[in-house]
Amino acid sequence: MGLAHLPSDRIRASRTLASTSLQPQAYIEELSRWLPEGPPQDVDDSNLFLPETSIPAWRLAPPQESPHILLADDNADMRGYVRRLLTSTGYEVEAVGDGLTALRAAQERKPDLIVTDVMMPELDGYGLLRGIRADPDLRQVPVIFLSARAGEEARIEGMHAGADDYLIKPFSAREVLARVHALLRLAQLRQEATQSLLYSSAQFETLLSKAPLGVYLIDADFRIRHVNPTALSVFGDISSGLIGRDLGEIVHVMWERDYADEIVRIFKHTLATGESYVAKERAEIRADRGVMEYYEWRVDRIQLPDGNWGAVCYFRDISERVQAANTQRLLLNELNHRVKNTLANVQAVAQQTLRSTRDPSDFANRFGGRVQALARAHSMLTEETWQSADLRELIYDQVLRGTIDERRLSARGPIVRLSPNITLHLAMMLHELGTNSIKYGSLSGSAGSIAVIWTCNRDSLNLRWVERGGPPVKALSARGFGTTLIEQSAKSEGGSAEMLVEAKGVTWKISLPLPASETTSSSSKALGPRSSSPIDESQTATSNRLLHDKTILVVEDEPLIGLDIVSTLEKVGARVSGPVGTEKEAMALIERGHFDAALLDANLHGRSVDVIATMLNRRDIPFLFVTGYGKEGLPKAFKQAASLPKPFSERQLIDTVVKLNLPQTDVLRVKR
């Protein structure tokens, strides 16, 4: 056909790409390296090695620390050739003739790289590779296979067996050195990455283990995969078998069913949607422990190493924090209660003293003495951090005043520690007994004396006040406030007080309940004084008419306040039962009596009055709470009931009681 039909510019065009075929010189250079290390003197070996200009720069500069290479090949010539090639480049080479020797050498000294022939006696390259990968200390060592088997299939077989590289014989020096250098560099990077990962993992594990938060992880199958030490203690007795167990199974062991179901729903929702859950404070009863526990916790979704989603829960036990807050709130309420009761008690003392005296100077003496008696009792309790007070010290503190000779008072009995409640009541009783004795009894003269003798059984204190050597005693023509206060104080504690008038002197028999817990601990209610305001003379005729002939029950454990309430109500024509200071007495009166209304102390001797309030509701008796705590101190079921905060005036008392009988009363009615 000729060339006439072809474009002239396309005929005999010059070559634009260099040939990729190996030049003969390259093979000559390679073969020259197979010669023995010590050539004869008459042989010119200047061309046996590649000129420096053709050797890569990295080959001319051996590493600062020579890597240790283990070479295994049963062909001595090939073994010598590769060994000289690697050694001349700066590597430390250990050469052996079979795979078994190579495995033992590697176990004795871990190499940085293994170069091995595939076909060898004793143990071939594949057997050596299996031994290397099976050894935990050697499995990360890179391995290069040398083989005469060419073809992609042979290479894939070697790589599939676990080799890091596969060189086909014959190979060039440049190729061997490049592959060795690359694998050593890769191994170094891998080792550095592994060390960094191990360091990070150890650091993370330390942070996780030492964290004050509980942390646990579940996988996509809802099984627990990791639990840190803080979380283990919360899981209790099941902590030894947590890993791999279903979270739903675990939480149903720990919590009541409703809350456990809620936890499962929360975790599944987070796993499905990625939406985090946060609970700042949650209180629930542990099913396995039977106690209330408080936690703040959150759940977040994270991706696991296998690519699936998991959920991690962080939580903290805040029981101590909540209890501390509750204690602080309780202390503030108690302080508020004591302050209000102290003011109320002082007010009641003033009111009752005013009613029984006409002379201002006499009022000042009596009122001051009673307030000082309360103050001394408070001081004694404060010194003991309001835990208890010693009975003997209380007697001497209240009776020996002014110029009274200590020898005229005898106090005999066992050691008794009084609760704060009984201390305050008994202090007022002793003050009244001592005051009467100084004015009218054995201490009014110079020869009289007083003996206070007490005994205790398991649940009561029996005290006798005996006066002797005083002026002749006559039967009382009228009962004074002091006598009433003594009797009511004992009654408010569930005890009794009886006065015996004999020719040789007065004897008082006083009995007070004295549970063991109250004699030695601070669990009883610490009372401050309570009171009411002076009578408002502007009481309207309407108020008097509404309360006239109404029968009202007064339940109050503080005798001064109880007496003041009774006096105020009786002045407007009401018929009053009480005051009573115990649940037992109150329920007995409600059971057998008929009442138009009731005034109920919201706290009797540190105990709730839910039972009394419920009984009043069942009998449709309107009532109001009298309290020093405020609304927060009312029983839970009666938070909306009418209440009268202490201290209060007489007008406030009357107006509040009147409202109980009006249609707009806010008294709570409990459905039966």
C-alpha positions in Angstrom: 0.0 0.0 0.0 3.0 2.3 0.5 3.2 5.4 2.6 1.6 7.9 0.2 -1.7 7.8 2.0 -0.2 8.7 5.4 0.4 12.2 6.7 4.0 13.3 6.2 4.3 14.5 9.8 3.4 11.0 11.2 6.0 9.1 9.2 9.2 8.1 11.2 8.0 10.2 14.1 10.6 10.5 16.9 10.1 8.5 20.2 8.5 10.6 22.9 8.5 8.0 25.8 11.5 6.2 27.2 11.6 2.5 27.1 10.6 0.8 30.3 12.6 -2.4 29.5 15.7 -3.2 31.6 19.0 -2.3 30.0 21.5 -5.1 29.7 23.8 -3.1 31.9 21.5 -3.5 34.8 21.6 -7.3 34.6 25.4 -7.2 34.3 25.6 -5.0 37.4 23.3 -7.4 39.3 25.3 -10.5 38.2 28.5 -8.8 39.3 27.3 -8.8 42.8 27.0 -12.5 42.9 30.8 -12.9 42.8 32.6 -13.8 46.0 33.5 -11.1 48.4 37.3 -11.4 47.9 38.0 -11.3 44.1 41.5 -12.3 42.8 44.0 -9.5 42.6 44.2 -9.7 38.8 40.5 -9.1 38.5 39.3 -5.5 38.1 36.4 -5.2 40.4 35.9 -1.5 39.9 32.7 -2.1 38.0 31.3 -4.8 40.2 29.3 -2.3 42.2 27.1 0.5 41.0 28.7 3.9 40.9 27.7 6.1 43.8 25.9 8.4 41.5 23.4 5.7 40.7 22.7 4.8 44.4 19.9 6.7 46.2 20.9 9.1 48.9 19.0 7.2 51.6 21.2 4.2 50.9 24.4 6.1 51.3 23.4 7.4 54.7 22.9 4.4 57.0 20.4 4.9 59.9 21.7 6.3 63.2 20.7 3.1 64.9 21.3 0.1 62.6 18.2 -2.0 62.2 18.6 -5.7 62.9 17.6 -7.8 59.9 17.2 -11.6 60.0 17.9 -13.2 56.6 16.9 -16.8 55.8 17.8 -18.6 52.5 19.1 -22.1 51.9 21.0 -20.8 48.8 24.4 -19.8 50.1 25.2 -17.6 47.0 21.9 -15.7 47.3 22.2 -15.5 51.1 25.7 -14.0 50.7 24.6 -11.6 48.0 21.7 -10.2 50.0 23.7 -10.1 53.2 26.5 -8.1 51.5 23.9 -5.8 49.9 22.2 -5.0 53.2 25.4 -4.8 55.2 27.0 -2.3 52.8 24.0 -0.1 53.3 24.4 0.1 57.1 22.0 -2.6 58.3 23.0 -5.3 60.9 22.3 -8.6 59.2 22.0 -12.1 60.7 22.0 -14.8 58.0 20.8 -18.4 58.5 20.2 -21.3 56.1 16.7 -22.6 57.0 13.4 -21.6 58.5 13.7 -23.5 61.7 17.0 -21.8 62.6 15.6 -18.5 61.6 12.6 -19.0 64.0 14.9 -19.8 66.9 17.2 -16.9 66.1 14.1 -14.5 66.0 12.9 -15.9 69.4 16.3 -15.3 70.9 16.7 -11.8 69.6 13.7 -10.0 68.1 14.7 -8.6 64.6 13.3 -5.4 63.1 12.7 -7.2 59.7 12.8 -10.7 58.4 13.8 -11.5 54.8 13.2 -15.1 53.9 13.2 -17.4 51.0 9.9 -19.4 50.4 11.5 -22.8 49.6 13.8 -24.0 52.4 14.5 -27.3 54.2 13.5 -28.0 57.8 10.9 -25.2 57.8 9.9 -23.3 54.6 9.0 -19.6 54.4 5.3 -20.2 55.0 6.1 -22.3 58.1 8.4 -19.6 59.4 5.8 -17.0 58.8 3.2 -19.0 60.8 5.6 -19.3 63.7 6.4 -15.6 63.6 2.7 -14.6 63.6 1.9 -17.1 66.3 4.4 -15.6 68.7 3.0 -12.6 70.6 6.4 -11.0 70.8 7.2 -11.4 67.1 3.8 -11.1 65.4 4.3 -7.4 64.5 7.7 -8.0 62.8 7.5 -7.3 59.0 8.4 -10.2 56.7 9.5 -10.1 53.1 9.2 -13.2 51.0 11.9 -14.0 48.3 10.7 -16.5 45.7 11.4 -17.6 42.2 7.7 -18.2 41.7 6.5 -15.4 39.5 3.0 -14.3 38.7 0.2 -12.5 40.4 -1.2 -15.7 41.9 2.0 -16.5 43.8 2.3 -12.9 45.1 -1.3 -13.0 46.3 -0.8 -16.3 48.0 2.2 -14.9 49.9 0.5 -11.7 50.9 -2.6 -13.7 52.0 -0.4 -15.9 54.2 0.6 -12.8 56.1 3.8 -11.6 54.4 4.2 -7.8 54.2 5.9 -7.9 50.8 6.8 -10.4 48.0 9.9 -10.1 45.9 10.3 -12.3 42.7 13.8 -13.5 41.8 15.7 -12.2 40.0 15.4 -8.7 41.6 17.6 -5.7 41.4 19.6 -4.2 44.3 17.6 -1.0 44.1 14.3 -2.9 44.5 15.5 -4.9 47.5 16.8 -1.8 49.3 13.7 0.2 48.5 11.4 -2.5 49.8 13.5 -3.0 52.9 13.7 0.7 53.6 10.0 1.1 53.1 9.0 -1.7 55.4 11.4 -0.7 58.1 10.0 2.9 57.9 6.5 1.6 57.9 7.3 -0.7 60.9 8.8 2.3 62.7 5.7 4.4 62.1 3.5 1.5 63.1 5.4 1.0 66.3 5.3 4.7 67.1 1.5 4.8 66.4 1.1 1.7 68.6 3.0 3.2 71.4 1.1 6.4 71.1 -2.2 4.4 71.1 -1.1 2.4 74.1 -0.1 5.6 75.9 -3.4 7.2 75.0 -5.3 4.1 76.0 -3.5 3.9 79.3 -4.1 7.6 79.9 -7.8 7.2 79.1 -8.0 4.1 81.2 -6.4 6.0 84.2 -8.8 8.9 83.7 -11.8 6.6 83.5 -10.7 4.5 86.4 -10.0 7.4 88.7 -12.9 9.5 87.7 -15.4 10.3 90.4 -18.2 9.6 87.9 -19.6 6.2 87.2 -19.3 5.3 83.5 -20.6 2.2 81.7 -20.9 1.4 78.0 -23.5 -0.8 76.1 -23.3 -2.0 72.6 -25.8 -2.1 69.8 -27.1 -5.5 71.2 -27.9 -3.7 74.5 -25.2 -5.6 76.3 -22.8 -4.1 78.8 -19.2 -3.8 77.4 -17.3 -1.7 79.9 -17.8 -0.5 83.5 -15.4 1.7 85.4 -14.6 1.1 89.1 -16.9 3.9 90.4 -19.8 2.4 88.6 -19.1 -1.1 89.8 -19.8 -0.2 93.4 -23.2 1.1 92.4 -24.2 -2.2 90.7 -23.8 -3.9 94.1 -23.7 -7.7 94.3 -24.1 -8.2 90.6 -21.0 -6.3 89.7 -18.9 -9.4 89.3 -20.9 -10.6 86.3 -21.8 -7.5 84.4 -19.8 -7.6 81.2 -21.8 -9.1 78.4 -25.1 -9.1 80.2 -28.3 -7.4 78.9 -28.7 -4.0 80.5 -32.5 -4.5 80.8 -31.9 -7.5 82.9 -29.5 -5.7 85.2 -31.7 -2.6 85.8 -34.7 -4.7 86.6 -32.7 -6.3 89.4 -31.6 -2.9 90.7 -34.7 -0.8 90.5 -38.5 -1.1 90.8 -40.2 -2.3 87.6 -41.6 1.1 86.5 -38.3 2.9 86.8 -36.4 0.0 85.2 -38.7 0.1 82.2 -38.2 3.8 81.9 -34.4 3.4 81.9 -34.6 0.8 79.1 -36.8 3.1 77.1 -34.3 6.0 77.5 -31.3 4.0 76.4 -33.1 2.5 73.4 -34.4 6.0 72.3 -30.8 7.4 72.5 -29.4 4.4 70.5 -32.1 4.8 67.9 -32.1 8.6 67.5 -28.8 9.9 68.9 -30.7 12.2 71.2 -29.0 12.6 74.6 -30.8 12.2 77.8 -29.9 14.3 80.9 -31.4 13.9 84.5 -30.0 16.5 86.9 -31.5 14.9 90.0 -33.5 11.6 90.2 -34.5 9.9 93.4 -35.7 6.3 93.4 -35.9 3.3 95.8 -33.4 0.5 95.0 -35.2 -2.8 94.6 -32.2 -4.8 95.7 -31.2 -2.6 98.7 -34.5 -1.1 99.8 -33.1 2.4 100.2 -33.7 5.7 98.5 -30.8 6.8 96.2 -30.2 10.0 94.4 -28.4 10.3 91.1 -27.7 12.8 88.3 -27.0 11.0 85.0 -26.9 11.3 81.3 -26.8 9.0 78.3 -25.1 9.7 74.9 -24.7 7.8 71.7 -21.2 7.0 70.5 -19.8 5.0 67.6 -18.0 1.8 68.6 -14.8 0.4 66.9 -16.9 -2.1 65.0 -18.8 0.8 63.4 -22.0 0.1 65.2 -23.7 2.6 67.6 -23.4 2.2 71.4 -24.6 4.2 74.4 -22.5 5.5 77.2 -23.9 6.5 80.6 -22.3 8.9 83.0 -23.7 9.2 86.4 -22.9 10.5 89.9 -24.3 9.6 93.3 -25.6 12.8 94.8 -27.2 11.3 97.9 -24.8 13.1 100.2 -25.4 16.4 98.4 -29.2 16.0 98.6 -29.1 14.9 102.2 -26.9 17.9 103.1 -29.4 20.2 101.4 -32.2 18.5 103.2 -30.3 18.8 106.5 -29.6 22.5 105.8 -33.3 23.1 105.0 -34.3 21.1 108.1 -31.9 23.2 110.3 -33.3 26.4 108.9 -36.8 25.3 109.5 -35.9 24.2 113.0 -34.1 27.5 113.7 -37.2 29.4 112.4 -39.4 27.2 114.6 -37.3 27.8 117.7 -37.1 31.5 117.2 -40.8 31.8 116.7 -41.5 29.5 119.7 -39.1 31.5 121.8 -40.9 34.7 121.0 -44.3 33.0 121.5 -43.3 31.6 124.9 -42.0 34.9 126.2 -45.2 36.5 125.0 -47.3 33.8 126.7 -45.3 34.2 129.9 -46.0 38.0 129.8 -49.7 37.4 129.1 -50.3 34.8 131.8 -48.2 36.8 134.4 -50.2 39.9 133.6 -53.5 38.2 134.2 -52.4 37.0 137.7 -50.8 40.2 139.0 -52.1 43.8 139.5 -49.0 45.5 140.8 -46.5 46.6 138.0 -43.4 45.9 140.2 -44.8 42.4 141.1 -45.4 41.8 137.4 -41.8 42.8 136.5 -40.4 40.5 139.1 -42.5 37.5 138.1 -42.2 38.0 134.4 -38.4 38.6 134.6 -37.9 35.5 136.8 -39.8 33.3 134.3 -38.0 34.6 131.3 -34.6 34.2 133.1 -35.6 30.6 133.9 -36.1 29.9 130.2 -32.9 31.7 129.4 -30.9 29.6 131.8 -32.4 26.4 130.4 -31.5 27.5 126.9 -28.0 28.3 128.0 -27.6 24.9 129.5 -28.8 23.1 126.4 -26.6 25.3 124.2 -23.5 24.3 126.1 -24.5 20.7 125.3 -25.3 21.5 121.6 -28.9 20.9 122.3 -28.4 17.2 122.9 -29.5 16.8 126.5 -29.2 18.3 130.0 -28.3 16.8 133.3 -31.2 16.6 135.7 -29.2 17.4 138.9 -27.6 20.5 137.3 -31.0 21.7 136.1 -32.4 21.4 139.6 -29.6 23.4 141.2 -29.6 26.0 138.4 -33.3 26.7 138.7 -33.8 26.6 142.5 -30.6 28.1 143.9 -31.0 31.8 143.1 -29.9 34.9 145.0 -28.8 34.3 148.6 -30.3 30.8 149.0 -27.7 28.6 150.8 -26.8 25.5 148.8 -27.0 23.4 151.9 -30.7 23.9 152.1 -31.3 22.0 148.9 -30.8 18.2 148.6 -31.0 16.5 145.2 -30.7 12.7 145.1 -31.2 10.2 142.4 -29.5 8.4 139.5 -27.8 10.2 136.6 -30.5 11.3 134.1 -29.9 13.0 130.8 -33.1 14.9 129.8 -34.1 15.6 126.2 -34.3 19.3 125.2 -38.1 19.2 125.3 -38.4 17.9 128.8 -35.5 20.1 130.0 -37.5 23.3 129.0 -40.7 22.1 130.6 -39.1 20.9 133.7 -37.1 24.1 134.1 -40.3 26.1 134.2 -41.8 23.7 136.7 -38.8 23.9 139.0 -38.8 27.7 138.7 -42.4 27.9 139.8 -41.8 25.4 142.7 -38.7 27.3 143.8 -40.5 30.7 143.6 -43.5 29.5 145.6 -41.1 28.0 148.2 -39.2 31.3 148.6 -42.5 33.3 148.9 -44.6 30.9 150.9 -42.9 27.7 151.6 -39.8 26.2 153.4 -37.3 28.7 151.8 -39.3 31.7 153.1 -37.7 31.2 156.5 -34.2 30.4 157.7 -34.7 26.9 158.9 -36.6 25.3 156.0 -35.1 22.9 153.4 -36.0 21.2 150.2 -35.3 17.6 149.1 -35.7 16.6 145.5 -35.7 12.8 145.1 -36.1 10.9 141.9 -36.1 7.4 140.6 -36.3 5.9 137.1 -37.8 2.8 135.6 -37.6 1.8 132.0 -39.9 4.5 130.6 -40.6 7.1 133.2 -39.0 9.6 135.6 -40.7 9.8 139.1 -39.7 13.0 141.0 -40.7 14.1 144.4 -40.4 17.7 145.6 -40.5 17.7 149.4 -40.5 20.9 151.5 -39.9 20.8 155.3 -39.2 23.2 158.1 -41.2 26.1 156.7 -44.3 27.9 158.0 -47.5 26.0 158.6 -49.2 25.0 155.4 -52.9 25.6 154.8 -55.1 24.2 152.1 -55.1 26.5 149.0 -58.2 28.6 148.6 -57.5 29.3 144.9 -55.3 27.9 142.2 -52.6 30.2 140.9 -50.9 30.4 137.5 -47.8 28.6 138.9 -49.8 25.5 140.0 -51.6 25.4 136.7 -48.4 25.7 134.7 -46.8 22.8 136.7 -49.7 20.5 136.1 -50.1 21.5 132.4 -46.4 21.1 131.7 -46.4 17.6 133.1 -49.6 16.8 131.2 -48.2 18.1 127.9 -45.5 15.5 128.1 -47.9 12.7 128.9 -47.2 12.7 132.6 -48.8 14.0 135.7 -48.2 16.4 138.6 -50.0 16.2 142.0 -49.6 18.5 145.0 -50.0 17.1 148.5 -50.6 19.6 151.3 -49.6 18.3 154.7 -49.1 20.1 158.0 -45.3 19.6 157.9 -45.0 20.9 154.4 -45.9 20.6 150.7 -45.0 17.6 148.6 -45.2 17.4 144.8 -45.3 14.1 143.0 -44.3 14.5 139.4 -44.2 11.8 136.8 -42.8 12.3 133.3 -42.3 9.8 130.4 -38.6 9.1 129.9 -37.9 6.8 127.0 -34.3 5.6 126.8 -33.8 7.3 123.4 -34.8 10.7 124.9 -32.5 10.4 127.9 -29.3 9.9 125.9 -29.8 11.2 122.4 -30.8 14.4 120.6 -33.6 12.8 118.5 -36.3 14.5 120.5 -37.7 17.9 119.4 -35.8 20.9 120.7 -38.5 23.4 121.8 -38.3 27.0 122.1 -40.9 29.1 124.0 -44.3 29.8 122.4 -46.8 32.5 123.1 -49.7 34.7 122.0 -50.3 38.4 121.9 -52.3 40.4 124.4 -56.1 40.3 124.0 -57.5 42.9 121.6 -60.2 44.7 123.5 -61.8 45.7 120.2 -63.3 42.2 119.7 -66.5 42.6 117.9 -69.8 41.3 119.2 -70.1 39.2 116.1 -66.9 37.2 117.0 -68.1 36.7 120.6 -71.5 35.5 119.4 -70.0 33.1 116.8 -67.8 31.5 119.3 -70.1 31.6 122.3 -70.9 28.1 123.6 -68.8 26.5 120.9 -66.9 23.4 122.1 -63.3 23.6 121.0 -60.6 21.1 121.4 -57.0 22.4 121.9 -54.1 20.0 121.2 -50.8 21.7 122.0 -47.7 20.2 123.5 -46.3 23.5 124.7 -48.1 24.2 128.0 -47.7 28.0 128.0 -49.2 28.3 124.6 -51.9 25.9 125.4 -52.9 27.8 128.5 -52.9 31.1 126.6 -55.1 29.7 123.8 -57.6 28.3 126.4 -57.7 31.6 128.2 -58.4 33.6 125.0 -61.1 31.3 123.8 -62.8 31.2 127.2 -62.9 35.0 127.3 -65.2 35.0 124.3 -67.5 32.4 125.7 -66.2 29.2 124.2 -66.1 25.9 126.0 -62.6 24.5 125.8 -61.3 21.0 126.2 -57.6 20.7 126.9 -55.0 21.6 126.3 -53.7 18.1 125.7 -50.2 17.4 124.5 -50.1 13.8 123.3 -51.7 11.9 120.4 -53.2 9.4 122.8 -55.0 12.0 124.8 -56.2 13.9 121.8 -57.6 10.8 120.1 -59.3 9.7 123.3 -61.1 13.0 123.6 -62.1 13.0 119.9 -63.5 9.5 120.3 -65.8 10.2 123.2 -66.6 13.9 122.8 -68.4 16.3 120.4 -66.5 19.3 119.2 -67.4 22.2 117.0 -63.8 22.9 116.1 -60.2 22.0 117.0 -56.9 23.7 117.2 -54.1 21.2 116.4 -50.3 21.8 117.0 -48.7 20.6 113.7 -46.0 18.8 115.5 -46.3 17.0 118.8 -43.0 16.1 120.5 -41.3 15.9 117.1 -43.9 13.6 115.6 -46.4 14.2 112.8 -50.1 14.7 113.7 -51.5 13.0 110.5 -53.5 10.5 112.5 -55.2 13.1 114.6 -55.9 15.3 111.5 -57.4 12.3 109.7 -59.6 11.4 112.6 -60.9 15.0 112.8 -61.8 14.9 109.1 -63.6 11.6 109.4 -65.7 13.1 112.1 -66.3 16.3 110.1 -64.8 18.4 112.8 -63.3 21.6 111.3 -59.8 22.3 112.5 -56.7 24.5 111.9 -53.1 23.9 112.5 -51.1 26.0 115.0 -47.5 25.9 113.9 -44.1 27.5 114.2 -42.8 26.0 111.0 -45.2 27.6 108.5 -47.0 25.8 105.7 -43.9 23.6 104.9 -44.2 22.1 108.4 -47.7 20.8 107.9 -48.3 17.1 107.2 -48.1 16.3 103.5 -51.8 15.3 103.1 -52.9 18.6 104.7 -50.7 21.2 103.0 -53.8 23.2 102.0 -55.4 23.2 105.5 -56.0 26.3 107.5 -53.1 27.3 109.7 -52.2 29.9 112.3 -48.5 30.7 112.5 -46.8 31.4 115.8 -46.5 33.8 117.4 -50.0 35.2 117.0 -52.2 37.8 118.6 -55.5 37.0 120.4 -57.4 38.8 117.6 -55.7 36.6 115.0 -56.5 33.5 117.0 -60.2 34.4 117.4 -60.6 35.6 113.8 -59.0 32.4 112.4 -61.2 30.1 114.6 -64.3 32.1 113.6 -63.5 31.3 109.9 -63.7 27.6 110.6 -67.5 27.9 111.0 -68.0 30.1 107.9 -68.9 28.8 104.4 -65.6 30.2 102.9 -63.5 28.0 105.2 -60.3 26.7 103.6 -60.2 23.6 105.9 -59.0 20.6 103.9 -61.5 17.8 103.5 -60.1 14.3 103.0 -62.4 12.1 100.9 -63.5 9.0 102.6 
